[in-house]
């Protein structure tokens, strides 16, 4: 059978001798045909190694026969595998003549002799055969084989049904690799027909363009004129033909979503011929863009992006202010719907590629300004948070920032390539359209400036500070007249900012402030590098906080008579401001003694001071408490004597209370600052301070006034996300609640309402109508109607009041849960940063109670998310932590008692899921006790010090601080209950975990 398969190939001396060697050799060919690429590559590599080591001619001949046969395999995945293997064999054994292999390919896959149903396989066999010869790297060196391969590819172009344009593309690839002399002496004659008909198909045009670029000495203007009648490709006579060819190329590449190679090559030839403007204006803008077709439009956009690195400054201006840019902008705005194909991300990739590869700052700046002035109703189409600015040279970045600031102060809408939708054009008579455009542009510019501080890699401290000062000034201050002493007041806005503008800039500024607080140290100086190695953030190279520099700048503005604040300070607010700055200066003197403590107070004081400009009334109270806390923490009396009176809270407790109050604020910046400040004070956290945090989760504490105040304060400032969650997450439950409780209420309401209605009707003498035939007159009837309507209106108010009360309670519950989730982050921070602190033991039971409480409460989405978060903190930050308290010797009795309580609660609980958490907590405590060194019992020593097994056994036998007898009794009782009680909440996996982790 194997001999019959080999028919038509070169004769093998002893085929049965090859086959008798075993299946290992034959398996290589089976693996080469498999669909998995890794398997194919490994088989090819192993086959080559086998052939090199064996050096047997019969095996090599059989290999060539099998590989040539496999080129026309029915399975599509097998063909490229055999082609690659053949290319590798031909590359490794250069003594094999290429012409003989090409003859084998033609004979085995003869298109004229093959059956009709196998024509497709034969066509692919010839094609992949030529590909193998080309990939071997030897084809361009063998002129005869090269000539025959090109002729074979030309024949294969007739098999367009099966191969499409693959032969033509391969022909172009091979042509681009040959030397100029070979092209002139060997290929030019056989390709002359294809070159002459360049304007008949995109493939022939592409072959001509590649030849013109690779072999300019051969395809000179005179020869081009002989070929198709004109010395150049891009000229007025060829415009219409070029447009049709490019349309055809766009439609053929629409599935690949990439720029056809012929288009980019045509652009390069147009540049070389000096006909770029003719090509861009006539072929692209007046030709292709008029074809309202998706593939053609996307091809124009891709050509725009791909052309950027090839163009000069003058040519960039033509492109960036042309119709293609305008068309692209309209596309971006029109495809903002989810189902639309969005090209904006792809265009940003083109811009990113250009900026990363361009060393000319002027060209970089031109492209950034071009895309920043493509505007829709004043708002640029380019994303304001685009990260392409990270590639800008320092000079270009500086000029771009200056241009943005100038556009903010003096918006030049005339220089923008602005467009509007059809509906907006119809409403153009709106008088406020110019103001709307200016507002949209300014909002984008501020966000663009803020995002530069995050994205740009070549930014320096002066640039970042310049942006921060600019945003801060225009958020909170207005210049009465020009002031040369303050750069931000040296130029007045051409159109004054309104209240809405200030509020939007204020919002972006606080986002910028958060970026500055987490910004790595900038600069190349040694001091900056040293601070970066220590992972210090939020400071300049000289160690000053960014926020401190901003408060100094703010103080300078407040003292300038030519500048006024948007929200002027009262005397009390100005006094608290001055007091805060003085306190910060005093803290800087204390920095050497306790850096973390000083840093925490500085950060919090300065952040609250900046918030004075946003929310003055509430910030004053918080700042006052914070200043008192600071004075108490750093007073000389507090340093000299230890606190003996536990009735008065220490500075840590006051700081914790302040942080908890800040967590209730809607400001994301304040919440993040609270978390970062808590990291600093974690080492100083006391038992009372931790208890203040844990009290938030105590259900009994929720009834206190302070808790209600926190919730009400936040409810007045609730964010949109909370409202959305409220409406979506609680819609079903509220409907159920109202339907369940509504019936009970209606019974009472109906009785009261019925009695009142009876009184009103009796007053109108309507109940005695059966005793009298007289009817009520109109006046009496009107009075009765008025009384009844008043009664119903009053009843409706009562019903609405009850609904409002229920809604208020429900929203308070959601806000309280949100607040708990934020406080839970502090617990997570404490467990991660202070895993070795004995106070960790005080967190275990409150967390377990919280999990138990969540499992027994409503199962809405918000509650489930909170439960998941609590459970993750308990498992990952506590039980699975690699670090734990190493100072348990003095707490042994308390920890053992806690183990006993946890196991007993696990046994008594009815829910196995909750019992598992209690049991896991007891195992964590066992790990802590066993990992501590006992002061009374020395650890056992191994008999053989060099034996590692003895050492491991001694480590297992060492109980540390663990009272094995006491603990054994606890778990023995639990095991007895598990084995004897039918409905025990304990599970087999709990004890399996116990015995696995603590086998001794």
Protein Blocks (a to p, Z undefined) as FASTA:
>chain_A
ZZmmmgoiacdfblmlmmmnojklmmmmmmmmpmblklmmmmmmmmmmmmmmnopaklmm
mmmmmmmmmmmgfblklmmmmmmmmmmmmmmmmmbcfklmmmmmmmmmcfklpcfklmmm
mmmmmmmmmmmmmmnopmmmmmklmmmmmmmmmmmmmmmmmnmmmmmmmmmmmmmmpcfk
lmmmmmmmmmmmmmmmmmmbfklmmmmmmmmmmmmmlmgfklmmmmnopabfbdfklmmm
mmmmmmmmmmmmmmnopacfklmmmmmmmmmnopmmmmmmmmmmmmmmmmccfklmmmmm
mmmmmmmmmpcfklmmmmmmmmklmmmmmmmmmmmpfklccfklmmmmmmmmmmmmpcbf
klmmmmmmmmmmmcgehiafbdfkbcklmmpcfklmmmmmmmmmmmmmmccfklpccddd
fklmmmmmpmklmmmmmmmmmmmmmmmmmmmmmmpmkbcfklmmmmmmmmmmmmmgccfb
dcfkbmklmpccfbdcdfklmmmmmmmmmmmmmmmmmgccedjbfklmmmmmnopghiaf
kopafklmmmmmmmmmmmpmkbccfbdcdfklmmmmmmmmmmmmmmmmmmmmmmmlmmmm
mmmmmmmmmmmmmmmmlmmmmmmmmmmmmmmmmgmklmmpccfblkbccfklmmmmmmmm
mmmpmblklmmmmmmmmmmmmmmpcfklmmmmmmmmpmklmmpmklmmmmmmmmmmccfk
lmmmmmmmmmmmmmmmmmmmmmmmmmmmmmmmmmmmmmmmmmnopmmmmmpcbdcdfklm
mmmmmmmmmmmmmmmmmmmmmmmmmmmmmmmmmmmmmmmmmmmmmmmmmmmmmmmbmklm
mmmmmmmmmmmmmmmmccbfklmmmmmmmmmmmmmmmmmpcbdcfblmlmmmmmmmmmmm
mmmmmmmpmblklmmmmmmmmmmmmmmmmmpccfkbccdddfblmlmklmmmmmmmpnoj
acfklmmmmmmmmmmmmmmmmklcbdfklmmmmmmmmmZZ
